[in-house]
Amino acid sequence: MIQAMVFDLDGTLVQTEKLKARSYALAASRLRPELSPDEVVEAFKDVVGLSRREVAMSLMDRFELEPAAASTMADSGTSTPWQAYVQIRLDIYGGLIADERVLLEHRWPHAISLLEQARRSCSRVGLATMSYCPQAQRVLRVLELDQTFDFVATRDDVEAGKPNPEIYHLVAHELGVPASECLVVEDSVSGVGAAVAAGMACVAVATPFTRGSLRTQKLLDQRWVVNDPRRLLQIVDQRIREAREETQ
């Protein structure tokens, strides 16, 4: 029986993955002006949901950014090329989300509606995001969701990022609900992998950044991968019913 619902943030409740992809692409273009930002955005689809370090290292390797990033380390006060690349990207991302209208325009209405329903129907509701605390707090405040969750876990709260299940174990513990009685709503392969490894039921909302990988990785029965957002509430209800039947 499902007692708690746990949501991812980026890509699930708000399309910040789109903005993050653009920030990594623009940062890469600053380091190598001949690069096409669209090419970097496309490459971001392969690493969506991973930690900053993993994303930066992957993109640096793919687009040979390390020499240029290393040349900016002194100016940025960083000690590694990947940190220098991330610092450029964070400055760009901060500018993108400085305008609250941008965040509001990038909400995922279907997922917000599900969250509102979960708030009414579940005993506990949590959030597990790979964003760091200041960014997560700002996004939640702008979306007026900062008082919605019973517990919020961010990248600051765990040693290992998704797909390691640590963050979902933490949320279940703090909510006081067994992992087997939690339903996770995710959008990325790494997030789904973390939820499954934690022993939780999961429904994945496919986005333009994650649709291909969710289809090929097959971490979930395809019944629980939502390609049409209008069917999200219906599929979640079905998953909850099946979880109830599994315990009878």
Residue pairs with C-beta under 8 A, 6 or more apart in sequence:
1 181
1 243
1 244
1 247
2 122
2 181
2 182
2 183
2 201
2 240
2 243
2 244
3 122
3 123
3 124
3 177
3 181
3 182
4 122
4 123
4 124
4 125
4 126
4 172
4 175
4 177
4 181
4 182
4 183
5 118
5 122
5 124
5 125
5 126
5 182
5 183
5 184
5 185
6 125
6 126
6 127
6 128
6 168
6 171
6 172
6 175
6 182
6 183
6 184
6 185
6 195
6 200
7 13
7 111
7 115
7 118
7 125
7 126
7 127
7 128
7 149
7 184
7 185
8 127
8 128
8 129
8 184
8 185
8 186
8 187
8 188
8 191
9 16
9 127
9 129
9 131
9 136
9 139
9 140
10 16
10 17
10 20
10 129
10 130
10 131
10 187
11 17
11 48
11 49
11 187
11 188
11 205
11 207
11 209
11 210
12 108
12 111
12 185
12 186
12 187
12 191
12 205
13 107
13 108
13 111
13 112
13 115
13 143
13 145
14 103
14 106
14 107
14 108
14 139
14 143
15 106
15 107
15 108
15 207
16 97
16 103
16 106
16 131
16 139
17 48
17 187
17 188
17 207
17 209
18 106
18 208
18 209
19 93
19 96
19 97
19 102
19 106
20 44
20 93
21 40
21 41
21 44
21 45
21 48
21 209
22 37
22 41
22 92
22 96
23 89
23 90
23 92
23 93
23 96
24 40
24 41
24 44
24 55
24 56
24 59
24 89
25 37
25 38
25 39
25 40
25 41
25 44
26 37
26 89
26 92
27 85
27 88
27 89
27 92
28 35
28 37
28 40
28 59
28 63
28 65
28 85
29 35
29 36
29 37
29 40
30 88
31 65
31 68
31 69
31 72
31 85
31 88
32 63
32 64
32 65
32 68
35 63
39 63
40 59
40 63
43 58
43 59
43 62
43 63
44 55
44 59
44 209
45 209
45 210
45 212
45 213
46 58
46 213
47 54
47 55
47 58
47 59
48 188
48 190
48 209
48 210
48 213
49 130
49 162
49 163
49 187
49 188
49 189
49 190
49 191
49 210
50 58
50 130
50 161
50 162
50 190
51 130
51 155
51 161
52 86
53 82
53 86
54 161
56 82
56 83
56 85
56 86
56 89
57 82
59 65
59 85
60 66
60 69
60 81
60 82
60 85
65 81
65 85
66 81
67 81
69 81
69 82
69 84
69 85
69 88
70 81
70 84
72 78
72 84
72 87
72 88
73 79
73 80
73 81
73 83
73 84
76 83
76 84
76 87
76 88
78 84
78 86
78 87
96 102
97 103
97 135
97 138
97 139
100 142
103 139
103 142
103 143
104 142
104 143
107 143
108 205
108 229
109 229
110 205
110 229
110 230
110 232
110 233
111 185
111 205
111 229
111 232
112 143
112 145
113 232
113 233
114 185
114 232
114 233
114 236
115 125
115 145
115 148
117 233
118 125
119 125
119 148
123 177
124 150
124 151
124 175
124 176
124 177
125 148
125 149
125 150
126 149
126 150
126 151
126 152
126 153
126 171
126 172
126 174
126 175
126 182
127 136
127 140
127 149
127 151
127 152
127 153
127 171
128 153
128 167
128 168
128 170
128 171
128 184
128 194
129 136
129 152
129 153
129 154
129 155
130 154
130 155
130 161
130 162
130 167
130 191
131 139
131 154
131 155
132 154
132 155
132 156
133 154
133 155
133 156
133 157
136 152
136 154
137 146
140 146
140 148
140 152
150 174
150 175
151 171
151 174
151 175
153 167
153 170
153 171
153 174
155 161
157 167
157 170
158 164
158 166
158 167
158 170
159 166
160 166
161 167
161 190
162 188
162 190
162 191
162 193
162 194
163 189
163 190
163 191
163 192
163 193
163 194
163 197
164 194
164 197
165 194
165 195
165 197
165 198
165 199
166 194
167 194
168 179
168 182
168 184
168 194
168 195
168 197
168 198
168 200
169 179
169 198
171 182
172 178
172 179
172 182
172 198
172 200
175 182
179 198
179 199
179 200
180 199
180 200
182 198
182 200
182 201
183 200
183 201
183 202
183 203
183 236
183 239
183 240
183 243
184 191
184 192
184 195
184 198
184 200
184 201
184 202
184 203
185 202
185 203
185 204
185 205
185 236
186 192
186 194
186 195
186 202
186 203
186 204
186 205
187 204
187 205
187 206
187 207
187 209
187 210
188 209
188 210
188 213
188 214
189 210
189 213
189 214
189 217
189 219
191 204
192 202
192 204
192 214
192 217
192 219
192 220
193 217
193 219
195 201
195 202
196 202
196 219
196 220
201 239
201 243
202 220
202 224
203 220
203 224
203 225
203 226
203 232
203 235
203 236
203 239
204 210
204 214
204 220
204 224
204 225
204 226
205 226
205 229
205 232
206 214
206 215
206 225
206 226
206 227
211 227
214 220
214 225
215 222
215 225
223 235
223 238
224 235
224 239
226 232
226 235
